[in-house]
Each structure stands twice: as C-alpha cells, then as structure tokens.
C-alpha cells in the first residue's frame, strides 16, 4: 500500500473546496491508498508531464499526484479539471 504525502498547494486546494467535495476527496484518497489503479478513480498519466497522474474526484474535479520512489504518492493539486491540469 503506498504512502500518501501532500504538498502545501494540495492542502490549500482541499480547504477551498466545498464540504461535499472535501468528502469526495477523502474517499478518493482512501481508494488511492488501497489501490492507485482503482477503477472508480479513473487514474491516468498526464500527457506532457512525465511522472504525474490525475485521478477523479467527481465528474468535474480532479486531483494530481506524482509517483515517488519507495511507493510514495505526492498529492500536488485538487480542483476543477481544466484549472488543475493547466497549473501543473
């Protein structure tokens, strides 16, 4: 099971989300910790950003993370799909 770490940006993004989306993030994080390839996360590599991945929070929101050595996932950002991916 991977270890989850967060960046300051991810923490700030999380706090800006409405409570219902924060709950969705927490659920996604539990799934990510259990299995980064869980089908409901729809995890995929971000084109043009080597080593970065996006995962589904809900239909409009995504989170991004980086795979680090020693089975560590570094959460980088969370927010609306397009905004989150353009500010890598």
C-alpha positions as CSV (number, residue, x, y, z in Angstrom):
1,X,0.0,0.0,0.0
2,X,1.5,3.4,-1.0
3,X,2.3,6.1,1.5
4,X,0.4,9.4,0.8
5,X,2.1,12.8,1.2
6,X,0.7,16.2,0.4
7,X,2.1,19.5,-0.9
8,X,1.1,22.8,0.6
9,X,-0.8,23.6,-2.6
10,X,-2.9,20.4,-2.3
11,X,-3.7,21.3,1.3
12,X,-4.8,24.8,0.2
13,X,-6.8,23.5,-2.7
14,X,-8.5,21.0,-0.4
15,X,-9.5,23.7,2.1
16,X,-11.0,25.8,-0.7
17,X,-13.3,23.0,-1.8
18,X,-16.9,22.9,-0.5
19,X,-17.5,20.3,2.2
20,X,-19.2,17.8,0.0
21,X,-16.2,17.8,-2.4
22,X,-13.9,17.6,0.5
23,X,-15.7,14.3,1.4
24,X,-15.3,13.1,-2.1
25,X,-11.5,13.9,-1.9
26,X,-11.2,11.9,1.3
27,X,-13.0,9.0,-0.3
28,X,-10.7,9.2,-3.3
29,X,-7.7,9.3,-1.0
30,X,-8.8,6.1,0.7
31,X,-9.1,4.4,-2.6
32,X,-5.8,5.7,-3.8
33,X,-4.1,4.4,-0.7
34,X,-5.6,1.0,-1.2
35,X,-5.0,0.8,-4.9
36,X,-3.8,3.7,-7.1
37,X,-5.4,1.9,-10.1
38,X,-8.8,1.6,-8.6
39,X,-11.4,1.8,-11.4
40,X,-13.5,4.5,-9.8
41,X,-10.5,6.8,-9.7
42,X,-10.0,6.6,-13.5
43,X,-6.3,7.3,-12.9
44,X,-4.3,8.1,-15.9
45,X,-0.9,9.7,-16.7
46,X,-1.0,13.4,-17.6
47,X,0.2,14.0,-21.1
48,X,3.3,16.0,-21.4
49,X,4.0,15.8,-17.6
50,X,6.2,12.8,-17.0
51,X,5.6,11.0,-13.8
52,X,2.4,13.0,-13.0
53,X,-1.0,11.4,-12.8
54,X,-4.6,12.6,-12.5
55,X,-7.4,10.9,-10.5
56,X,-11.1,11.5,-10.4
57,X,-12.7,13.3,-7.5
58,X,-16.1,13.7,-9.3
59,X,-17.2,14.5,-12.8
60,X,-15.8,18.0,-12.8
61,X,-13.0,17.8,-10.2
62,X,-9.6,16.1,-10.4
63,X,-6.5,15.7,-8.2
64,X,-3.0,15.3,-9.4
65,X,-0.2,13.4,-7.9
66,X,3.4,12.3,-8.5
67,X,4.8,8.8,-8.0
68,X,8.0,9.0,-5.9
69,X,10.5,6.3,-5.1
70,X,9.7,3.9,-2.2
71,X,6.0,3.7,-3.0
72,X,5.1,7.3,-2.1
73,X,2.4,9.3,-3.8
74,X,2.8,13.0,-3.5
75,X,-0.5,14.8,-3.9
76,X,0.0,18.0,-5.8
77,X,-3.3,19.7,-6.6
78,X,-7.1,19.4,-6.4
79,X,-9.8,21.3,-8.2
80,X,-11.8,21.8,-11.4
81,X,-10.5,19.6,-14.1
82,X,-9.1,22.2,-16.6
83,X,-7.7,24.5,-13.9
84,X,-5.9,21.8,-12.1
85,X,-4.3,20.3,-15.2
86,X,-3.2,23.6,-16.7
87,X,-1.3,24.7,-13.5
88,X,1.0,21.7,-13.0
